[in-house]
Amino acid sequence: MIITSTADFGRYARLHPLFATVHKELMSNSLYLFEERIALDGERLYASPTRSMGRTTAEAKLEAHNRYIDVQVCLGGVEQIGWRDRSTCREVASPYTAEGDIVFFGDAPSMYITLKPGQLAVFFPCDAHAPLIGDGWIEKVVFKVKI
């Protein structure tokens, strides 16, 4: 997991060939214009906006992905995200589906992070995460980066 500001994400561009494209999008200030999923490099890189009321910690389930890295960018509101090392998750709440590239766990997060506008978190397949926890309206964009 990486937690950083959108301005500093460029420091991590060497970690994945598509992170440079994500950084370019972050610097373009066009994130607020996304109304629906946008393909930036076919299925290798796309971005999806989310606008919703926050969930409680009890409602938010840990999830993980096998084929994609999540770059979750907070645009509005304050979002908490639960985290747990995927290798320690023992309770599968919903088995992995290749179509959605997602598995849900019933385990509790071992820690929580807080994102404010201008901040982001990167979740690799080893990072189980429970997003969209908060008291109010949350706006974000999630970049899905194929491994």
C-alpha positions in Angstrom: 0.0 0.0 0.0 1.1 3.5 -0.8 -0.4 6.7 0.7 0.6 10.0 -0.9 -0.7 13.2 -2.3 -1.8 13.5 -6.0 1.1 16.0 -6.5 3.7 13.5 -5.2 2.4 10.4 -7.0 5.0 10.9 -9.8 7.7 9.7 -7.4 6.1 6.2 -7.8 5.9 6.2 -11.6 8.9 3.8 -11.9 7.0 1.1 -10.0 4.7 0.3 -12.9 4.8 1.3 -16.6 1.2 2.7 -16.5 1.7 4.8 -13.4 3.2 7.6 -15.5 -0.2 7.8 -17.4 -2.0 7.9 -14.0 0.3 10.7 -12.9 -0.4 12.6 -16.1 -4.2 12.3 -15.5 -3.8 13.4 -11.9 -1.9 16.5 -13.0 -4.4 17.4 -15.8 -7.1 18.3 -13.3 -9.7 16.5 -15.4 -10.7 14.0 -12.7 -13.8 16.0 -11.8 -15.1 15.6 -15.3 -15.3 11.8 -15.3 -19.0 10.9 -15.3 -18.5 7.2 -16.1 -15.7 4.7 -16.7 -13.0 6.0 -19.0 -10.6 3.7 -20.9 -7.1 5.3 -20.8 -5.3 2.3 -22.3 -8.0 -0.2 -23.1 -8.5 -2.8 -20.4 -4.9 -2.2 -19.2 -5.8 1.1 -17.6 -9.1 2.7 -16.9 -10.7 5.1 -14.4 -14.1 4.9 -12.7 -15.7 7.7 -10.7 -17.6 7.0 -7.5 -19.9 9.4 -5.8 -21.8 8.1 -2.8 -22.6 8.5 0.8 -20.1 6.9 3.1 -20.6 3.5 4.7 -20.1 2.4 8.3 -17.1 0.2 9.2 -19.6 -2.6 9.7 -21.0 -2.2 6.1 -17.6 -1.9 4.4 -16.1 -5.3 3.5 -12.5 -6.0 2.8 -11.9 -6.6 -0.9 -8.9 -7.6 -3.0 -8.0 -8.0 -6.7 -5.8 -10.4 -8.5 -5.3 -8.7 -11.9 -5.4 -5.0 -11.1 -3.8 -2.5 -8.8 -6.2 0.2 -7.4 -5.1 3.8 -7.3 -7.9 5.4 -5.3 -8.0 9.2 -5.4 -10.1 11.2 -3.0 -11.8 14.2 -4.7 -14.3 15.3 -2.2 -15.3 14.5 1.4 -13.3 12.5 3.9 -12.8 8.8 3.2 -11.6 6.2 5.6 -10.3 2.9 4.1 -9.8 -0.2 6.1 -6.6 -2.3 5.3 -5.4 -5.7 6.1 -2.6 -7.8 4.7 -4.4 -10.2 2.3 -2.3 -13.1 3.4 -3.9 -12.9 6.9 -7.5 -12.9 5.7 -9.2 -16.1 6.7 -12.9 -15.5 6.2 -14.0 -15.5 2.5 -17.4 -13.7 2.4 -17.7 -13.9 -1.4 -15.4 -16.0 -3.5 -13.2 -14.5 -6.2 -14.9 -13.8 -9.5 -12.7 -13.4 -12.5 -15.3 -11.2 -14.2 -15.2 -8.6 -11.5 -11.6 -9.4 -10.4 -12.7 -9.2 -6.8 -12.9 -11.3 -3.7 -14.6 -10.1 -0.4 -13.5 -11.1 3.1 -15.3 -11.1 6.4 -12.2 -10.3 8.4 -11.9 -7.0 10.2 -9.3 -4.5 8.9 -6.1 -4.3 11.0 -5.9 -0.6 10.5 -7.6 2.4 8.9 -6.3 5.3 6.8 -8.0 8.6 6.1 -7.9 10.3 2.7 -8.9 13.9 2.1 -9.2 15.7 -1.3 -5.8 15.7 -3.0 -4.7 12.4 -1.4 -4.6 8.9 -2.8 -3.9 5.3 -1.8 -2.5 2.5 -4.0 -3.6 -1.0 -3.2 -1.7 -4.0 -4.7 -3.2 -7.5 -4.9 -1.6 -8.2 -1.4 -3.6 -5.3 0.1 -7.2 -6.2 1.2 -9.0 -2.9 1.5 -12.5 -1.7 2.6 -13.2 1.6 0.9 -15.9 4.3 1.2 -16.1 4.5 4.9 -17.3 8.0 6.1 -20.0 10.1 7.5 -20.9 12.2 4.5 -20.7 12.4 0.7 -17.5 10.9 -0.8 -16.3 11.6 -4.3 -13.4 9.7 -5.8 -11.8 8.2 -8.9 -10.4 4.7 -8.9 -7.7 4.0 -11.5 -7.6 0.2 -12.3 -4.0 -0.6 -13.4 -3.5 -4.1 -15.0 -0.6 -5.9 -13.4 
